[in-house]
Amino acid sequence: MKRNEIKEANRKAMPGFLLITLVGAIVGGIVGFYSAKYGVERLAGSMKSAGAFFGKYVSGWILLAIAVITPIVVIPVYQKAKRLLLAWDGEDESICDIAEKKLNVILMISSIVLICAFFLISATYSGGFAMIDKNFNMYVLGIVAFLVILAEGIIIQQKAVDITKIMYPEKTASVYDLKFQKKWVESCDEAEKIMIGRCAFEAFKVTNSVCGALSVILAIGALTFDIGFLPSFVVCLIWLVSQCAYCRAAIKCNKVL
């Protein structure tokens, strides 16, 4: 683009940017005013009490429920995909596409379950060592259920990868291989690598948006709810790692090209 075109593009985009900035400043000012006027300390105290109750009495039972429900949901989907592939003649691509969609659903469920499990075990631990004495049974229940969910996640992913190899015999990497991801990508053809790149960039964009929004929310929370800077530090650390990884990959790709 020429310099004039660049300046013109900036002029067109500037009003929308300024409007969003103004709206954010107004919302922040309103939140700060009402926080100071109506005493958010009481609300913060209620939220802390609710969090302590959740970690002490609820999170362990949710972990147990997830450990029981996950196989009930995943196994029928896996069996349908397996039946389709075992009956596949190697020519009808529509059958392959249906089976692949079912496997992607299985992997998505497995990922969501694992993330929720890590959150819930953190909630269980939030009571500290004092909880071991006061509510030992819930503590043990949470740990056992969490370990079961981890084992289920590993088995589910292994089964999904193994059945994918029926569709793509050139893929030989085992899910238990420490270099599984690298070997798996290397076995992909150009179309698959393009799809991986598009999905990765979409995830990168969403991560930027979510981390940006969370950093603002947590900054306000540090002011109004006295949550400290650690939550913001964790979010910004994830954001920083994502940005650095993307830029590092871009530099390496430029060298190759």
Steps between C-alpha positions, in 0.01 A plus 500: 500500500604858438543742790184690412301177495643399837405836653152478351449152646607628841258793476210266424582264785573772760137603584401144591811458714439828684134409556592168662760676716244760610238236584757305701599812694134582577425145616812498715407834654147384582625176656756687707247760618238249614767279654616786719148621579326174589785308661602207286692358797188320616448351154864392490459333838191315381682383189792369707260315729321349201833393351609336824167315526529384138852367549415331830166336423424512125808468276578140602149382414514674162831325428337168583203579276731588210698178550176299473329696221795537263519131395120486470510787249820413314480122456185497277649767273827307478322174421301664217820639348672162534211314334505744209872458443500122533228485233673761280595378153775759466320688222195680641651821645170604662527212748854604583386860556220394735735281703758778520241747627400256774864457600545878515197519730657235724830690518320828571301343785819346640680836496210684666472232768872514579499879531194492727665228709812711556282794605295289739803336663641849554171598664527191721853596602398861566404413857865434579636236734236589757244330275678165539415499869152647472370331185735211421243290314423777250872560450563132420190483278624795294848354452374151404243641255764729349740209443220298341421789264867527402511127423178527298639795304817311407307190394245701301771685309692178438188328361418801279855511361511125441175501307617800296788286378244275330405796279859617454741201500799730445458628857697270728579712810378368834315735734741387775803613299659810659541646148149405393390845384812559293481159333127537439540834323789367294277219374230746386466599135492862382122534525504377861784734590308794352196402709719474812641846427155654460373339820813612687460859382133502598595373846771768519248776421249373754774472764600863439141619534427298813829587672451869421147499641606303809794731570262798508246318718767382744656844519162640605458204736833579664369849572148411613521145642853496640598187305865603466712492188562124473190425283603779259858370501386151399279628216770736372757219521280280279450795265875567488585135429242491221639815337863390531424153364316648201777750422770233542315268260458785251873576509586133444255476208649811338846345519375184331319691226 
